[in-house]
Amino acid sequence: MAMKRAAGSSAIRSLFSSTFFRNLHVSGEKKKIVGVFYKGNEYAKLNPDFVGCVEGALGIRQWLESQGHQYIVTDDKEGPDSELERNLSDAHVIISTPFHPAYVTAERIKKAKNLELLLTAGIGSDHIDLKAAATAGITVAEVTGSNVVSVAEDELMRILILIRNFLPGYHQAVNGEWNVAGIAHRAYDLEGKTVGTVGAGRIGKLLLQRLKPFNCNLLYFDRIRMDPGLEKEIGAKFEEDLDAMLPKCDVIVINTPLTEQTRGLFDKDKISKCKKGVLIVNNARGAIMDTQAVADACSNGHVAGYSGDVWFPQPAPKDHPWRYMPNHAMTPHVSGTTIDAQLRYAAGVKDMLDRHFRGEDFPEQNYIVKEGQLASQYR
């Protein structure tokens, strides 16, 4: 049951944070936890730290089952006959990742009468209908910071791959070819180029720090300006107007969360404001971009290269236009699921589950929905 907080009323505030919410429970109660991850298949046995797959199950199966909890792990998440759907009605906790997201819609939330907690093993909870979760009194949390380094490093790699025109050279090597001109005519140095990040949260800041040694001109657009000392240290300039920043950039990196305000933000009109020949890197969310607008801009040359690992939906269908557009360097959603990141977000999930079972709060920065209130970036 959800209630609206009445300003100044400590009695209602107390009720709001206690017995009226579905995530509160009797200590020691046995729970049903459903984890939705991608399959490791033949790769699952190659690395004992590969815990982010179905077979690895975040490394918490023995711990959960030793306490009497039921742990269902699957990759089957789509449609009315999926294993996720079959386990909705009595699930207390659903764990999912951004890499193989379980789309928890308002309809699914209505079916899940016992649902208390939705955990994202990683960063980014836009696969959940957050307003529906808030109305239902369900806590939503993620492992904030768990893959910041992983994604920022991947973004830097993608910038270099695009600006140096790396992929055609690799394909020549694989295919037994040797045509220097076919690579060199559109290969550049990163030094001296202007790189702008749309969003300067944890990942955006880290990317800017990583870019500083390359002697780029660094710009950032964000709803909140960073600390002046950090801004000076990084050497990044704050841009108040996104439309004014875009034509200045040789490279644009998307680092903003997917919200109602950013969904479809980069449509045909927004892309037209970028300079011709711009390179775009997007490891944030695919739905921030207008799919066809990106494909068209790559085809007509306005965008000289597009790289990222986020699509909409995920997994991307075989006929997704980004698979076939020219000058792209797309991959499946892998930037935030390195082995190091998996160990971090698995540990974070275990910690939050342990706190949940004990009736304790999570680290405040991990909450996306708490006591019916959405985190500020999703409001």
C-alpha positions as CSV (number, residue, x, y, z in Angstrom):
1,M,0.0,0.0,0.0
2,A,1.3,3.4,-0.9
3,M,0.6,6.7,1.0
4,K,1.6,10.2,0.3
5,R,3.9,11.8,2.8
6,A,2.1,14.6,4.7
7,A,4.5,17.5,5.4
8,G,5.2,18.1,9.0
9,S,3.3,15.1,10.3
10,S,5.7,12.8,12.2
11,A,2.9,10.3,12.8
12,I,2.1,9.8,9.1
13,R,5.8,9.7,8.4
14,S,6.2,6.9,10.9
15,L,3.4,4.9,9.4
16,F,4.7,5.6,5.9
17,S,8.0,4.0,6.7
18,S,6.7,1.1,8.7
19,T,3.8,-1.3,8.5
20,F,2.1,0.0,5.4
21,F,4.9,-1.0,3.1
22,R,5.2,-4.4,1.5
23,N,8.9,-4.5,1.9
24,L,8.6,-4.8,5.7
25,H,8.5,-8.3,7.0
26,V,8.9,-10.5,10.0
27,S,12.6,-11.1,10.7
28,G,13.6,-14.6,9.7
29,E,10.7,-15.1,7.2
30,K,11.7,-17.3,4.3
31,K,11.7,-15.6,0.9
32,K,11.4,-16.5,-2.7
33,I,14.0,-14.7,-4.8
34,V,14.0,-14.7,-8.6
35,G,17.2,-13.9,-10.4
36,V,17.1,-13.0,-14.2
37,F,20.5,-13.2,-15.8
38,Y,22.0,-14.1,-19.2
39,K,23.2,-17.7,-19.8
40,G,26.9,-18.4,-19.6
41,N,26.5,-21.7,-21.6
42,E,29.9,-23.2,-22.5
43,Y,31.7,-20.1,-21.0
44,A,30.3,-20.6,-17.5
45,K,33.0,-23.1,-16.5
46,L,35.9,-21.2,-17.9
47,N,36.2,-18.7,-15.0
48,P,35.1,-19.3,-11.4
49,D,34.5,-15.5,-11.0
50,F,32.0,-15.4,-13.9
51,V,29.1,-14.9,-11.5
52,G,26.9,-12.6,-13.5
53,C,25.4,-15.4,-15.6
54,V,22.6,-17.9,-14.9
55,E,25.1,-20.6,-13.9
56,G,27.0,-18.3,-11.6
57,A,23.8,-16.9,-10.1
58,L,25.8,-14.1,-8.5
59,G,27.5,-16.6,-6.3
60,I,24.8,-16.4,-3.6
61,R,22.8,-19.6,-4.1
62,Q,24.4,-21.6,-1.3
63,W,24.2,-18.6,1.1
64,L,20.5,-18.1,0.3
65,E,19.4,-21.7,0.4
66,S,21.4,-22.3,3.6
67,Q,19.0,-19.8,5.2
68,G,16.0,-21.6,3.9
69,H,15.2,-19.1,1.1
70,Q,14.1,-20.3,-2.4
71,Y,16.3,-19.0,-5.2
72,I,15.0,-19.4,-8.8
73,V,17.5,-18.3,-11.5
74,T,16.6,-18.0,-15.2
75,D,17.2,-16.2,-18.4
76,D,13.6,-16.8,-19.5
77,K,11.9,-13.5,-19.1
78,E,9.6,-12.6,-22.0
79,G,5.9,-13.5,-22.5
80,P,3.1,-15.0,-20.4
81,D,4.7,-18.5,-20.4
82,S,8.2,-17.4,-19.3
83,E,9.7,-18.7,-16.1
84,L,9.8,-15.2,-14.7
85,E,6.0,-14.8,-15.4
86,R,5.3,-18.2,-13.8
87,N,7.1,-17.1,-10.6
88,L,5.7,-13.6,-10.3
89,S,2.7,-14.3,-8.1
90,D,4.7,-15.4,-5.0
91,A,8.1,-13.8,-5.5
92,H,9.3,-11.5,-2.8
93,V,12.5,-10.3,-4.5
94,I,13.4,-10.0,-8.2
95,I,17.0,-9.4,-9.2
96,S,17.9,-8.4,-12.7
97,T,20.8,-6.9,-14.6
98,P,20.9,-4.1,-17.3
99,F,22.6,-6.6,-19.6
100,H,19.7,-9.0,-19.8
101,P,16.9,-7.0,-18.2
102,A,13.7,-8.4,-16.7
103,Y,11.2,-5.7,-17.8
104,V,9.1,-5.3,-14.6
105,T,6.0,-3.5,-16.0
106,A,3.1,-2.1,-14.1
107,E,1.1,-5.1,-15.2
108,R,3.7,-7.5,-13.7
109,I,3.8,-5.5,-10.5
110,K,0.1,-6.0,-10.1
111,K,0.5,-9.7,-10.5
112,A,3.3,-9.9,-8.0
113,K,1.3,-9.6,-4.8
114,N,4.2,-10.5,-2.5
115,L,6.9,-8.4,-4.1
116,E,8.9,-6.4,-1.7
117,L,12.2,-5.6,-3.4
118,L,13.5,-5.1,-6.9
119,L,17.3,-5.2,-7.1
120,T,19.5,-4.3,-10.1
121,A,22.8,-6.1,-10.2
122,G,24.6,-3.2,-11.7
123,I,23.6,0.4,-12.5
124,G,20.4,1.6,-14.2
125,S,16.9,0.5,-13.2
126,D,14.9,1.9,-16.2
127,H,13.8,-1.7,-17.0
128,I,11.4,-1.2,-14.0
129,D,8.2,0.9,-14.0
130,L,9.4,3.0,-11.2
131,K,6.2,4.9,-10.6
132,A,4.2,1.7,-10.4
133,A,6.8,0.3,-8.0
134,A,6.6,3.5,-5.9
135,T,2.8,3.3,-5.8
136,A,2.9,-0.3,-4.8
137,G,5.3,0.4,-2.0
138,I,8.1,-1.7,-3.5
139,T,11.7,-0.8,-2.8
140,V,14.0,-0.5,-5.9
141,A,17.7,-0.4,-5.4
142,E,20.9,-0.9,-7.5
143,V,24.6,-1.4,-6.7
144,T,25.6,2.2,-7.3
145,G,29.2,2.6,-8.3
146,S,29.7,-1.1,-9.1
147,N,30.7,-0.7,-12.7
148,V,31.6,2.9,-13.0
149,V,35.3,2.1,-13.8
150,S,34.3,-0.6,-16.2
151,V,32.0,1.6,-18.3
152,A,34.2,4.7,-18.3
153,E,37.2,2.6,-19.5
154,D,35.0,1.1,-22.2
155,E,33.8,4.5,-23.3
156,L,37.5,5.7,-23.7
157,M,38.2,2.6,-25.8
158,R,35.2,3.3,-28.0
159,I,36.3,6.9,-28.6
160,L,39.7,5.7,-29.7
161,I,38.3,2.9,-31.9
162,L,36.1,5.4,-33.7
163,I,38.5,8.3,-34.0
164,R,41.4,6.1,-35.3
165,N,39.1,4.2,-37.7
166,F,40.3,1.0,-36.1
167,L,37.7,-1.5,-37.2
168,P,38.3,-1.4,-40.9
169,G,41.9,-2.1,-40.3
170,Y,41.1,-5.1,-38.1
171,H,38.7,-6.4,-40.7
172,Q,41.5,-6.1,-43.3
173,A,43.8,-8.1,-41.1
174,V,41.2,-10.8,-40.7
175,N,40.3,-10.9,-44.4
176,G,43.9,-11.0,-45.6
177,E,43.8,-7.5,-47.1
178,W,46.2,-4.6,-47.1
179,N,44.8,-1.2,-48.0
180,V,46.3,1.6,-45.8
181,A,44.3,4.3,-47.7
182,G,41.0,2.6,-46.8
183,I,41.8,3.3,-43.1
184,A,43.9,6.4,-43.1
185,H,41.5,8.7,-45.0
186,R,39.3,9.0,-41.9
187,A,41.7,8.3,-39.0
188,Y,42.5,11.2,-36.7
189,D,44.3,11.9,-33.4
190,L,42.3,12.4,-30.2
191,E,44.6,15.2,-29.0
192,G,43.1,18.6,-29.7
193,K,39.6,17.4,-30.3
194,T,36.6,18.6,-28.4
195,V,34.8,15.9,-26.4
196,G,31.5,16.6,-24.7
197,T,29.7,14.3,-22.3
198,V,25.9,14.6,-21.9
199,G,25.7,13.8,-18.2
200,A,28.6,14.1,-15.7
201,G,27.6,11.8,-12.9
202,R,30.0,9.1,-11.6
203,I,30.8,7.7,-15.0
204,G,30.9,11.0,-16.8
205,K,33.3,12.5,-14.3
206,L,35.6,9.5,-14.5
207,L,35.6,9.6,-18.3
208,L,36.6,13.2,-18.2
209,Q,39.4,12.4,-15.8
210,R,40.6,9.6,-18.1
211,L,40.5,12.0,-21.1
212,K,42.6,14.7,-19.5
213,P,46.0,13.2,-20.4
214,F,44.9,13.2,-24.1
215,N,44.9,17.0,-24.1
216,C,41.4,17.3,-25.4
217,N,39.0,20.2,-25.0
218,L,36.5,18.8,-22.5
219,L,32.9,20.0,-22.1
220,Y,30.0,18.6,-20.1
221,F,26.3,19.2,-19.8
222,D,24.5,18.1,-16.7
223,R,21.6,19.3,-14.5
224,I,24.0,19.7,-11.7
225,R,27.3,21.5,-12.0
226,M,30.3,19.7,-10.5
227,D,32.4,21.0,-7.7
228,P,34.5,24.0,-8.9
229,G,37.6,22.4,-7.6
230,L,37.0,19.2,-9.4
231,E,36.0,21.1,-12.6
232,K,39.3,23.0,-12.5
233,E,41.3,19.8,-11.8
234,I,39.8,18.0,-14.7
235,G,39.9,21.0,-16.9
236,A,36.3,20.5,-18.1
237,K,34.0,23.4,-19.0
238,F,30.4,23.4,-17.9
239,E,27.8,23.9,-20.7
240,E,24.4,25.2,-19.5
241,D,22.7,24.6,-22.9
242,L,22.9,21.2,-24.5
243,D,21.9,22.5,-27.9
244,A,24.7,25.1,-27.7
245,M,27.3,22.4,-26.7
246,L,26.5,19.9,-29.4
247,P,27.9,21.8,-32.5
248,K,31.2,22.4,-30.6
249,C,31.9,18.7,-30.2
250,D,34.0,16.3,-32.3
251,V,33.0,13.5,-30.0
252,I,29.8,13.2,-27.9
253,V,29.5,10.7,-25.1
254,I,26.1,9.9,-23.6
255,N,26.2,9.5,-19.9
256,T,22.8,10.4,-18.7
257,P,20.3,8.0,-17.2
258,L,17.1,7.0,-19.1
259,T,14.2,9.0,-17.7
260,E,11.0,10.5,-19.0
261,Q,13.0,13.6,-20.0
262,T,15.8,11.8,-21.8
263,R,13.9,9.0,-23.6
264,G,14.3,9.7,-27.3
265,L,16.3,12.8,-26.5
266,F,18.6,12.4,-29.5
267,D,16.1,12.5,-32.3
268,K,16.5,13.7,-35.9
269,D,16.4,17.4,-34.7
270,K,18.9,17.0,-31.9
271,I,21.3,15.0,-34.1
272,S,21.1,17.7,-36.8
273,K,22.5,20.2,-34.2
274,C,25.7,18.2,-34.0
275,K,28.5,19.1,-36.4
276,K,28.8,17.0,-39.5
277,G,31.2,14.2,-39.0
278,V,30.6,13.9,-35.2
279,L,31.4,10.6,-33.4
280,I,28.9,9.4,-30.8
281,V,29.5,6.9,-28.0
282,N,26.6,5.6,-26.0
283,N,27.0,3.2,-23.1
284,A,24.1,4.7,-21.2
285,R,20.8,3.4,-22.6
286,G,19.7,2.7,-26.2
287,A,16.3,4.3,-25.7
288,I,17.9,7.8,-25.2
289,M,18.5,7.7,-29.0
290,D,15.9,7.6,-31.7
291,T,16.9,4.3,-33.4
292,Q,16.1,5.2,-37.0
293,A,17.5,8.8,-36.6
294,V,20.9,7.4,-35.6
295,A,20.9,4.8,-38.5
296,D,19.9,7.5,-41.0
297,A,22.6,9.9,-39.7
298,C,25.2,7.2,-40.0
299,S,24.1,6.4,-43.5
300,N,24.1,9.9,-44.8
301,G,27.4,10.7,-43.1
302,H,26.2,13.4,-40.6
303,V,27.4,11.0,-37.9
304,A,30.8,9.6,-38.9
305,G,30.8,6.8,-36.4
306,Y,28.6,5.5,-33.6
307,S,29.7,3.1,-30.9
308,G,28.0,1.7,-27.8
309,D,26.7,-1.5,-26.2
310,V,23.2,-0.4,-25.3
311,W,20.2,-1.1,-27.4
312,F,16.4,-1.0,-27.1
313,P,15.0,-3.5,-26.5
314,Q,17.6,-5.9,-25.1
315,P,18.6,-8.4,-26.3
316,A,18.4,-6.6,-29.7
317,P,16.5,-8.3,-32.4
318,K,18.4,-9.6,-35.4
319,D,16.8,-6.9,-37.7
320,H,17.7,-4.0,-35.5
321,P,18.9,-1.2,-37.9
322,W,22.0,-0.5,-35.8
323,R,23.4,-3.9,-36.7
324,Y,23.6,-2.8,-40.4
325,M,24.4,0.9,-40.4
326,P,27.8,2.0,-41.7
327,N,30.7,3.0,-39.5
328,H,29.4,1.6,-36.3
329,A,31.3,-0.3,-33.5
330,M,28.4,-1.8,-31.6
331,T,28.6,-4.7,-29.2
332,P,26.1,-6.5,-27.0
333,H,25.7,-4.9,-23.6
334,V,29.0,-5.7,-22.0
335,S,30.7,-2.5,-20.8
336,G,29.5,-2.8,-17.2
337,T,29.8,-6.6,-16.8
338,T,33.5,-7.2,-16.7
339,I,34.6,-9.9,-14.2
340,D,35.7,-7.2,-11.8
341,A,32.3,-5.4,-12.1
342,Q,30.5,-8.7,-11.6
343,L,32.3,-9.4,-8.4
344,R,31.4,-5.9,-7.2
345,Y,27.8,-6.0,-8.1
346,A,27.4,-9.5,-6.8
347,A,28.8,-8.4,-3.4
348,G,26.5,-5.4,-3.4
349,V,23.4,-7.6,-4.1
350,K,24.4,-10.0,-1.3
351,D,24.9,-7.1,1.1
352,M,21.5,-5.5,0.3
353,L,19.7,-8.9,0.6
354,D,21.3,-9.5,3.9
355,R,20.2,-6.0,5.1
356,H,16.7,-6.6,3.7
357,F,16.4,-9.9,5.6
358,R,17.4,-8.1,8.8
359,G,15.1,-5.2,8.2
360,E,18.0,-2.7,7.9
361,D,18.4,0.2,5.5
362,F,20.7,0.1,2.4
363,P,23.4,2.6,1.7
364,E,21.4,5.7,0.8
365,Q,22.9,6.1,-2.7
366,N,21.7,2.7,-3.7
367,Y,18.0,3.6,-3.5
368,I,16.0,4.3,-6.6
369,V,12.6,4.0,-5.0
370,K,12.4,4.2,-1.2
371,E,9.2,4.7,0.8
372,G,7.2,5.7,-2.3
373,Q,9.7,8.3,-3.4
374,L,11.8,8.2,-6.6
375,A,15.5,9.1,-6.6
376,S,16.0,12.7,-7.8
377,Q,17.3,11.7,-11.2
378,Y,14.1,9.9,-12.0
379,R,11.7,12.6,-10.9
